[in-house]
Amino acid sequence: MFEKISKKIGFTQTEILVILFLSGLLLSGIVYVEFFKKSSNDNKYIDYSKEDSLFYYYSNLNPEFDIEDTTLINNIEIKKRVLELSDTVEYAKKDIASLTEKSINLNTAGLNDLTKLPGVGEKTAEKILELRNQRGKFKRLEELMDVKGIGEVKFSKIKKYVYL
């Protein structure tokens, strides 16, 4: 059957099969659009008047639910928190500023002295003390990098403040 058609039209059998496949896809697309897809005229009207009236009631008329007042109160609370935190940050900066080069002996320093180092908190200072107690004394500054939490970057910030 395809041979007769291909001789009359001048197409190969493969070309005829491709044309039939594409025309079948086109027909199935048309059928889908016509029967299964809703047209744009079928949109339902959605009534938001109830929600709008509730929003208007709570935002403007009801004094118990004043949006501006709650926003102002939240802003004031946030400003208080920021001011409290800024005092803490300034205190930490003052500790670092009070450090001078080669001011902390690594083999005799206590927990408070070690926490003054930049990037060293209480836990890291405790780990430094544990390592010092295990080894006796530090022989080189580079041994600090054996402490978990102290890498090359942190060590480069610390090394100018400590000595053996």
DAHU-V286763 format. One record per backbone hydrogen bond with DSSP energy under -0.5 kcal/mol. NH is the residue of the N-H (numbers start at 1). CO is the residue of the C=O. If there is no record, write none. Layout:
NH;CO  NH;CO
//
This chain:
5;1  6;2  7;3  8;4  9;5  10;6  16;12  17;13  18;14  19;15  20;16  21;17  22;18  23;19  24;20  25;21  26;22  27;23  28;24  29;25  30;26  31;27  32;28  33;29  34;30  35;31  36;32  37;32  42;39  43;40  47;45  48;46  52;48  53;49  54;50  55;51  56;52  57;53  58;54  59;55  60;56  61;56  61;57  62;57  63;61  65;62  66;63  67;65  70;66  71;67  72;68  73;69  74;70  75;71  76;72  77;73  78;74  79;75  80;76  81;77  82;78  83;79  84;80  85;81  86;82  87;83  88;84  89;85  90;86  91;87  92;88  93;89  94;90  95;91  96;92  97;93  98;94  99;95  99;96  102;160  103;100  103;161  104;161  105;103  106;104  106;163  108;105  109;105  114;110  115;111  116;112  116;113  117;114  120;117  121;119  125;121  126;122  127;123  128;124  129;125  130;126  131;127  132;128  133;129  134;130  135;131  136;132  137;135  143;140  144;141  145;142  146;143  147;144  150;147  151;149  155;151  156;152  157;153  158;154  159;155  161;158  162;158  163;104
//
